[in-house]
Each structure stands twice: as structure tokens, then as C-alpha cells.
Amino acid sequence: MSRPFGSTEAMLMKGIRKYSHRDRQRIIEEMVPLVQKKFGDNLLALAAQASYARNEDSAYSDLELIAFVRRMETDRKWGGMGKIRNGLLVELVWTTKEAYLKEVKEVTEDWYITGSDVLLPIINETFISELNAYQIEHLAEKCLNNAAQRWHEVQESTAKVLNAIVQHNREGTPLLVFDMFLQMLITLSFLNQTPYATFAQFIAQAKQFKRKPAGFNQLTDVIVKGDYDDLSELRGMVSETFSGFEKLFEALGYDLYDDNIDPNIPAKKFVD
């Protein structure tokens, strides 16, 4: 009789092992004096991030910490380390308050994945609480601007899917569809002014968004099930969803396209 896959886990994997929330807490306690030693008087605060900070870490979650310093020792705005210790990925990044607010809390091109950026204080609770309370000004305008500026990513990835369908490239279609759908999910985050908490929740969160294009739910079901047998039907869903996005932007007063290809003339601006 063959052995179940799960029973061989310990023998097969050296770099991934199960940890509990309490296990990670003990590692944090071990790291605190090490972080203090590294930064000395330059250290302002230390916090946990991501799943541990939300008390949602599971067996194979990593541990992410962030240190805030008065000044960076180099011209870089961020520093960091990532080490796998006995099957657990432990990451520590460090930066200044100013860089964190500008690049994480404000709406940037990567803002869509910042829904988990609630910090759990480890050192200097007052400082961390102030960061957690930060409010973005003109959120709607900034999100819509980012959604419009990155529309070319959706257009390009969708065109590649349609090419694969026309060419009956069944082997290439799944990866291209996944990439297209990811670009659509990112755009939806900006259109709904809501960042995702974690990569594993992109689809679940997107299903709850109020602002979605026609055809999105049907396309989502096909992607989750991995059913690409009927390429003609897939093409129709992709086209409908893409068109649905265009209508969403039109309803918001955005003209996504620019017929002017003269590089001497500035590209169209969406929101000033």
C-alpha cells in the first residue's frame, strides 16, 4: 500500500515546517534584543505585520517584522533581511516613518496589497498607533488615477489571452488567463478603493466589491474551476468582462484611450 502524501511531509521538506502563533511570539521575544542591538539609539519602534499582526497566522505562515528608525544609514529608503530558520521564514525590514507613510500608507501602484498593513506594536505602542491611525486624503481621486494609469496592463494581458484562444494554444492559455485575471483584480481594488489583505483573499474580497464589470462573476467561476475546454465560451467571457471595465471607466468620466501616438506630445492625464 502506498504511503499517504501527508505522512512524508517531515522527510520531504526541510525548509517548511509548522509553527503556532505562540511559537512565533517566542521568536519575536528572542529577536527584540537583537533588533535593539542592531539599531541602538537609532531605533524608534518595532512592530509585527501581516497575518501574525492580525492573529490570522496559520501553520505555514511566515513572520514579518518592521523596525522604524530615526535615519537610514545609507541613501536607501528601506533595508531588510529574510532568513529561513528551521522551516520558518523570518523577515525584518526597516525604514523611516516618512518613507513608510509615503510608500505604504499612501496610494501608490502597490497600494492594492496593503490591506494587511495594520501594525501590532512590539516596541513603542504610541508611535505604532499613530501610524495605524493615518488617513489618506483624496482617497477616491488617487485610487481612480492609479486604476486608469495601469489600464494598459489589463489591455496587454487580455490581448495575449485572446491571441492564445485564436491560436488554440491550450497549454499557454491557463497561465495567460491567470495573469490577465490578476491585472483585473488589481484594477478592481483601486476602483473600489479597497486594498486586499492577502494574496490568498484576492478573489474572495473581489466577489464582495460593489463596483465590478459585467461578466466578472462568470469569468471568476471559470478561472476557479480551471475549466478552459470551451475556448469560444472563454473568449466571450473575456471580451464581456473587458468591455465591462471600459463601461465602468466611462461611467466615472474617464476616456481610457488616446489616439495620439506622437511621443513629442505628453500623454493624457486622468486626474490632476
Contacts in CASP RR format, 6 or more apart in sequence:
PFRMAT RR
TARGET T0000
AUTHOR 0000-0000-0000
METHOD contacts of the structure
MODEL  1
MSRPFGSTEAMLMKGIRKYSHRDRQRIIEEMVPLVQKKFGDNLLALAAQA
SYARNEDSAYSDLELIAFVRRMETDRKWGGMGKIRNGLLVELVWTTKEAY
LKEVKEVTEDWYITGSDVLLPIINETFISELNAYQIEHLAEKCLNNAAQR
WHEVQESTAKVLNAIVQHNREGTPLLVFDMFLQMLITLSFLNQTPYATFA
QFIAQAKQFKRKPAGFNQLTDVIVKGDYDDLSELRGMVSETFSGFEKLFE
ALGYDLYDDNIDPNIPAKKFVD
13 87 0 8 1.000
14 87 0 8 1.000
15 84 0 8 1.000
15 87 0 8 1.000
16 60 0 8 1.000
16 87 0 8 1.000
17 86 0 8 1.000
17 87 0 8 1.000
17 88 0 8 1.000
18 59 0 8 1.000
18 60 0 8 1.000
19 57 0 8 1.000
19 59 0 8 1.000
19 60 0 8 1.000
19 61 0 8 1.000
19 88 0 8 1.000
20 59 0 8 1.000
21 52 0 8 1.000
21 55 0 8 1.000
21 57 0 8 1.000
23 88 0 8 1.000
24 52 0 8 1.000
24 57 0 8 1.000
24 61 0 8 1.000
24 63 0 8 1.000
24 88 0 8 1.000
27 63 0 8 1.000
27 85 0 8 1.000
27 88 0 8 1.000
27 90 0 8 1.000
28 48 0 8 1.000
28 63 0 8 1.000
28 65 0 8 1.000
28 122 0 8 1.000
31 65 0 8 1.000
31 90 0 8 1.000
31 92 0 8 1.000
32 46 0 8 1.000
32 122 0 8 1.000
32 123 0 8 1.000
35 43 0 8 1.000
35 46 0 8 1.000
35 65 0 8 1.000
35 67 0 8 1.000
35 92 0 8 1.000
36 43 0 8 1.000
36 123 0 8 1.000
39 67 0 8 1.000
39 69 0 8 1.000
39 94 0 8 1.000
41 70 0 8 1.000
42 69 0 8 1.000
42 70 0 8 1.000
42 71 0 8 1.000
42 73 0 8 1.000
43 67 0 8 1.000
43 68 0 8 1.000
43 69 0 8 1.000
43 123 0 8 1.000
44 68 0 8 1.000
44 69 0 8 1.000
44 70 0 8 1.000
44 97 0 8 1.000
44 124 0 8 1.000
44 127 0 8 1.000
45 67 0 8 1.000
45 68 0 8 1.000
45 121 0 8 1.000
45 122 0 8 1.000
45 123 0 8 1.000
45 124 0 8 1.000
45 127 0 8 1.000
45 128 0 8 1.000
46 65 0 8 1.000
46 66 0 8 1.000
46 67 0 8 1.000
46 68 0 8 1.000
46 121 0 8 1.000
46 122 0 8 1.000
46 123 0 8 1.000
46 124 0 8 1.000
47 53 0 8 1.000
47 65 0 8 1.000
47 66 0 8 1.000
47 68 0 8 1.000
47 119 0 8 1.000
47 120 0 8 1.000
47 121 0 8 1.000
47 122 0 8 1.000
47 123 0 8 1.000
47 128 0 8 1.000
48 63 0 8 1.000
48 64 0 8 1.000
48 65 0 8 1.000
48 66 0 8 1.000
48 119 0 8 1.000
48 120 0 8 1.000
48 122 0 8 1.000
49 64 0 8 1.000
49 65 0 8 1.000
49 66 0 8 1.000
49 116 0 8 1.000
49 117 0 8 1.000
49 119 0 8 1.000
49 120 0 8 1.000
50 57 0 8 1.000
50 61 0 8 1.000
50 62 0 8 1.000
50 64 0 8 1.000
50 116 0 8 1.000
50 198 0 8 1.000
51 57 0 8 1.000
51 58 0 8 1.000
51 61 0 8 1.000
51 116 0 8 1.000
51 198 0 8 1.000
52 61 0 8 1.000
52 63 0 8 1.000
52 64 0 8 1.000
52 120 0 8 1.000
53 116 0 8 1.000
53 118 0 8 1.000
53 119 0 8 1.000
53 120 0 8 1.000
54 116 0 8 1.000
54 118 0 8 1.000
54 197 0 8 1.000
57 63 0 8 1.000
62 88 0 8 1.000
62 89 0 8 1.000
62 90 0 8 1.000
62 91 0 8 1.000
63 88 0 8 1.000
63 89 0 8 1.000
63 90 0 8 1.000
63 91 0 8 1.000
64 91 0 8 1.000
64 93 0 8 1.000
65 90 0 8 1.000
65 91 0 8 1.000
65 92 0 8 1.000
65 93 0 8 1.000
65 122 0 8 1.000
66 92 0 8 1.000
66 93 0 8 1.000
66 94 0 8 1.000
66 95 0 8 1.000
66 100 0 8 1.000
66 119 0 8 1.000
67 92 0 8 1.000
67 93 0 8 1.000
67 94 0 8 1.000
67 95 0 8 1.000
68 94 0 8 1.000
68 95 0 8 1.000
68 96 0 8 1.000
68 97 0 8 1.000
68 100 0 8 1.000
68 124 0 8 1.000
68 127 0 8 1.000
69 94 0 8 1.000
69 95 0 8 1.000
69 96 0 8 1.000
70 96 0 8 1.000
71 96 0 8 1.000
72 78 0 8 1.000
72 79 0 8 1.000
72 94 0 8 1.000
72 95 0 8 1.000
72 96 0 8 1.000
72 99 0 8 1.000
77 95 0 8 1.000
77 96 0 8 1.000
77 99 0 8 1.000
77 103 0 8 1.000
78 93 0 8 1.000
78 94 0 8 1.000
78 95 0 8 1.000
78 99 0 8 1.000
78 103 0 8 1.000
79 93 0 8 1.000
79 94 0 8 1.000
79 95 0 8 1.000
80 91 0 8 1.000
80 92 0 8 1.000
80 93 0 8 1.000
80 94 0 8 1.000
81 91 0 8 1.000
81 92 0 8 1.000
82 89 0 8 1.000
82 90 0 8 1.000
82 91 0 8 1.000
82 92 0 8 1.000
83 89 0 8 1.000
83 90 0 8 1.000
84 90 0 8 1.000
97 127 0 8 1.000
97 131 0 8 1.000
100 131 0 8 1.000
101 131 0 8 1.000
101 134 0 8 1.000
102 108 0 8 1.000
104 114 0 8 1.000
104 117 0 8 1.000
105 114 0 8 1.000
105 117 0 8 1.000
105 131 0 8 1.000
105 134 0 8 1.000
105 136 0 8 1.000
106 136 0 8 1.000
106 142 0 8 1.000
107 136 0 8 1.000
107 139 0 8 1.000
107 142 0 8 1.000
107 143 0 8 1.000
107 146 0 8 1.000
107 190 0 8 1.000
108 146 0 8 1.000
109 146 0 8 1.000
109 149 0 8 1.000
109 150 0 8 1.000
111 143 0 8 1.000
111 146 0 8 1.000
111 189 0 8 1.000
111 190 0 8 1.000
111 195 0 8 1.000
112 186 0 8 1.000
112 189 0 8 1.000
112 190 0 8 1.000
112 195 0 8 1.000
112 196 0 8 1.000
113 195 0 8 1.000
113 196 0 8 1.000
113 199 0 8 1.000
114 195 0 8 1.000
115 195 0 8 1.000
115 196 0 8 1.000
115 197 0 8 1.000
116 197 0 8 1.000
116 198 0 8 1.000
118 132 0 8 1.000
119 128 0 8 1.000
119 131 0 8 1.000
119 132 0 8 1.000
120 128 0 8 1.000
121 127 0 8 1.000
121 128 0 8 1.000
121 129 0 8 1.000
136 142 0 8 1.000
139 193 0 8 1.000
140 193 0 8 1.000
141 271 0 8 1.000
142 271 0 8 1.000
143 190 0 8 1.000
143 191 0 8 1.000
143 193 0 8 1.000
144 190 0 8 1.000
144 191 0 8 1.000
144 252 0 8 1.000
144 254 0 8 1.000
144 270 0 8 1.000
144 271 0 8 1.000
145 270 0 8 1.000
145 271 0 8 1.000
146 190 0 8 1.000
147 187 0 8 1.000
147 190 0 8 1.000
147 191 0 8 1.000
147 249 0 8 1.000
148 249 0 8 1.000
148 254 0 8 1.000
148 256 0 8 1.000
148 270 0 8 1.000
148 271 0 8 1.000
149 270 0 8 1.000
150 183 0 8 1.000
150 186 0 8 1.000
150 187 0 8 1.000
150 190 0 8 1.000
151 187 0 8 1.000
151 245 0 8 1.000
151 249 0 8 1.000
151 256 0 8 1.000
153 183 0 8 1.000
153 186 0 8 1.000
153 187 0 8 1.000
154 180 0 8 1.000
154 183 0 8 1.000
154 184 0 8 1.000
154 187 0 8 1.000
154 242 0 8 1.000
154 245 0 8 1.000
157 176 0 8 1.000
157 179 0 8 1.000
157 180 0 8 1.000
157 182 0 8 1.000
157 183 0 8 1.000
158 180 0 8 1.000
158 183 0 8 1.000
158 238 0 8 1.000
158 242 0 8 1.000
160 176 0 8 1.000
160 179 0 8 1.000
160 180 0 8 1.000
161 173 0 8 1.000
161 176 0 8 1.000
161 177 0 8 1.000
161 180 0 8 1.000
161 238 0 8 1.000
162 235 0 8 1.000
162 238 0 8 1.000
162 239 0 8 1.000
163 169 0 8 1.000
164 172 0 8 1.000
164 173 0 8 1.000
164 176 0 8 1.000
165 173 0 8 1.000
165 231 0 8 1.000
165 232 0 8 1.000
165 234 0 8 1.000
165 235 0 8 1.000
165 238 0 8 1.000
168 231 0 8 1.000
170 228 0 8 1.000
170 231 0 8 1.000
173 228 0 8 1.000
173 231 0 8 1.000
173 234 0 8 1.000
174 226 0 8 1.000
174 228 0 8 1.000
177 223 0 8 1.000
177 228 0 8 1.000
177 234 0 8 1.000
177 238 0 8 1.000
178 223 0 8 1.000
180 238 0 8 1.000
181 219 0 8 1.000
181 220 0 8 1.000
181 223 0 8 1.000
182 202 0 8 1.000
184 216 0 8 1.000
184 241 0 8 1.000
184 245 0 8 1.000
185 196 0 8 1.000
185 202 0 8 1.000
185 203 0 8 1.000
185 206 0 8 1.000
187 245 0 8 1.000
188 206 0 8 1.000
188 209 0 8 1.000
188 211 0 8 1.000
188 212 0 8 1.000
188 216 0 8 1.000
189 195 0 8 1.000
189 196 0 8 1.000
189 206 0 8 1.000
191 209 0 8 1.000
191 211 0 8 1.000
191 248 0 8 1.000
192 209 0 8 1.000
192 210 0 8 1.000
192 211 0 8 1.000
194 205 0 8 1.000
194 209 0 8 1.000
196 202 0 8 1.000
196 205 0 8 1.000
197 205 0 8 1.000
203 220 0 8 1.000
203 224 0 8 1.000
206 212 0 8 1.000
206 216 0 8 1.000
206 220 0 8 1.000
207 217 0 8 1.000
207 220 0 8 1.000
211 248 0 8 1.000
213 241 0 8 1.000
213 242 0 8 1.000
213 243 0 8 1.000
213 244 0 8 1.000
213 245 0 8 1.000
213 247 0 8 1.000
213 248 0 8 1.000
214 240 0 8 1.000
214 241 0 8 1.000
214 243 0 8 1.000
214 244 0 8 1.000
214 247 0 8 1.000
215 237 0 8 1.000
215 240 0 8 1.000
215 241 0 8 1.000
215 244 0 8 1.000
216 241 0 8 1.000
216 244 0 8 1.000
218 237 0 8 1.000
218 240 0 8 1.000
219 237 0 8 1.000
219 238 0 8 1.000
219 240 0 8 1.000
219 241 0 8 1.000
222 228 0 8 1.000
222 234 0 8 1.000
222 237 0 8 1.000
228 234 0 8 1.000
246 256 0 8 1.000
249 256 0 8 1.000
254 270 0 8 1.000
255 268 0 8 1.000
258 267 0 8 1.000
258 268 0 8 1.000
260 268 0 8 1.000
END
